[in-house]
């Protein structure tokens, strides 16, 4: 079976447009077979967006595991002076993310990247709705690698459901960063934030 976190361009195309309203702005997203949450924006991403909309994000922002671009595009519209990069291992998802930037009139950089392999430099913020189905080995490496790709003083924000390991992810973040805070909870979704305090 082809998963959304692999190169699955061999799947038949079935593109569809969905709308999503957030903070009084209507967004349009084109989705397709083989991408995460193809029927519309998932609730976890919504909870993460609600949380970061109350923060003061700036500078270079990375949407890791961007899918068709929901988090990165809306973050760019919330913080227009920021420089947003969206990365995903799935070429079909990245192609859609680029398309959706145009549909929503925002400028972001998109990368096909296995984890942080193709990213350059460090970021002030990393946001992620991690691919839980890949298992702890994959997502914990994503958390570990985030440390070296954040500026000192920068933060990573992640959404994870309680029933899919939010408490153990919190412990992992605390192990890697020395800190982890639950900044929001909604319907079992936890928004975790860890800060990089030292090099």
C-alpha positions in Angstrom: 0.0 0.0 0.0 1.3 3.5 -0.8 1.2 5.9 2.1 1.0 9.7 2.2 4.6 9.8 3.7 6.2 8.1 0.6 6.7 8.9 -3.0 3.4 7.7 -4.3 3.1 9.5 -7.6 2.1 6.2 -9.2 -1.4 6.5 -7.6 -4.2 7.7 -9.9 -4.8 11.4 -9.6 -8.2 12.6 -8.3 -7.7 16.3 -7.4 -10.4 18.1 -5.5 -10.7 21.6 -4.1 -11.8 22.2 -0.5 -12.4 25.4 1.4 -11.3 26.2 5.0 -12.2 29.3 7.0 -9.8 30.4 9.6 -9.9 33.8 11.5 -12.3 35.2 9.0 -10.3 34.3 5.9 -11.3 31.7 3.4 -8.6 29.4 2.1 -8.7 27.1 -0.9 -6.8 23.9 -0.9 -6.4 21.4 -3.7 -5.9 17.8 -2.5 -5.4 14.5 -4.2 -5.1 10.7 -3.6 -2.1 9.8 -1.6 -1.9 12.9 0.6 -2.8 13.3 4.3 -6.3 14.4 5.1 -7.4 14.6 1.4 -11.0 15.4 2.3 -10.2 18.7 4.0 -8.2 20.2 6.8 -7.9 17.9 9.8 -8.8 18.9 13.3 -5.3 18.6 14.6 -4.0 21.1 12.1 -6.8 23.4 13.1 -5.9 23.2 16.8 -2.2 23.8 16.0 -3.1 26.8 13.9 -5.3 28.2 16.7 -2.4 27.9 19.1 0.3 29.5 16.9 -2.0 32.3 15.8 -1.7 33.6 19.4 2.1 33.4 19.3 4.5 36.0 17.8 6.1 34.1 15.0 8.7 35.8 12.8 11.8 35.2 10.7 12.4 31.8 9.0 9.7 29.3 9.6 9.7 25.6 8.6 6.5 23.5 8.1 8.0 20.0 8.4 5.9 17.3 6.8 3.8 20.0 5.1 1.4 17.8 3.1 -0.6 20.0 0.7 0.5 23.1 2.6 -2.2 23.9 5.2 0.0 24.9 8.1 2.7 26.7 6.1 0.3 28.7 3.9 -1.9 29.9 6.8 1.1 30.7 8.9 2.5 32.8 6.1 -0.8 34.7 5.9 -0.9 35.2 9.7 2.7 36.4 9.8 3.3 37.9 6.3 6.8 39.3 7.1 8.0 35.8 7.8 9.9 33.5 5.4 8.1 30.2 5.2 9.5 26.9 3.9 7.4 23.8 3.5 9.0 20.4 3.3 7.7 16.9 2.7 9.0 13.5 1.5 6.0 13.1 -0.8 6.5 14.8 -4.2 2.8 14.8 -4.9 2.1 16.7 -1.6 4.9 19.2 -2.3 3.5 19.8 -5.8 0.1 20.5 -4.3 1.6 22.8 -1.6 3.1 24.9 -4.4 -0.2 25.0 -6.3 -2.0 26.0 -3.1 0.4 28.9 -2.5 -0.8 30.3 -5.8 -4.5 29.7 -5.0 -4.1 31.5 -1.7 -1.8 34.2 -3.0 1.1 33.6 -0.6 4.8 33.1 -1.3 6.5 30.1 0.3 9.4 27.9 -0.6 8.6 24.2 -1.1 11.0 21.3 -0.9 10.9 17.6 -1.5 12.9 16.5 1.5 13.4 13.3 3.6 13.3 14.9 7.0 15.7 17.9 7.0 17.9 16.5 4.3 17.2 19.3 1.7 16.7 22.1 4.1 19.3 24.8 4.5 20.4 26.7 7.6 18.5 27.2 10.8 15.0 28.3 11.5 13.4 30.5 14.1 10.4 28.3 14.3 9.4 24.8 13.2 5.8 23.7 13.0 4.7 20.1 12.4 1.7 17.8 12.4 4.0 14.7 12.3 3.1 11.6 10.4 2.2 9.5 13.4 1.6 6.3 11.3 5.3 6.1 10.4 5.9 5.1 14.1 8.0 6.6 16.9 11.3 5.8 15.3 10.6 8.1 12.4 8.9 11.0 14.3 11.3 10.9 17.2 14.2 11.3 14.8 12.3 14.3 13.3 12.1 15.8 16.8 15.8 15.1 17.5 16.9 16.6 14.2 14.8 19.7 14.8 17.2 20.7 17.5 20.1 21.3 15.1 17.8 23.1 12.7 16.6 25.7 15.1 18.2 29.0 16.0 19.0 29.5 19.7 15.8 31.0 21.2 13.7 29.3 18.5 10.8 26.9 19.1 9.2 23.8 17.7 5.4 23.4 17.8 3.8 20.0 17.3 0.3 18.6 17.5 -0.2 15.0 18.7 -3.4 13.3 20.0 -3.3 12.0 23.5 -4.3 8.5 22.3 -1.5 8.5 19.7 1.3 9.2 22.2 1.1 12.8 23.2 2.5 12.1 26.7 5.5 10.1 25.4 6.2 12.7 22.8 6.2 15.3 25.5 8.8 13.3 27.4 10.9 12.9 24.2 10.8 16.7 23.5 11.9 17.3 27.1 14.7 14.9 26.7 15.9 16.5 23.5 15.3 20.2 24.4 15.4 20.1 28.1 11.9 21.5 28.2 8.4 20.9 26.8 5.2 22.8 27.5 1.6 21.8 26.6 0.3 25.2 25.4 -3.1 24.0 24.3 -5.5 21.0 24.5 -8.6 20.5 22.4 -10.6 17.3 22.0 -7.6 15.1 22.9 -5.1 17.0 20.7 -2.1 18.4 22.5 0.0 21.3 21.2 3.5 20.8 22.4 6.2 23.6 22.4 9.9 23.1 23.1 12.4 25.9 23.0 16.1 25.7 22.0 17.8 27.5 24.9 21.5 26.8 24.1 23.7 25.7 21.1 
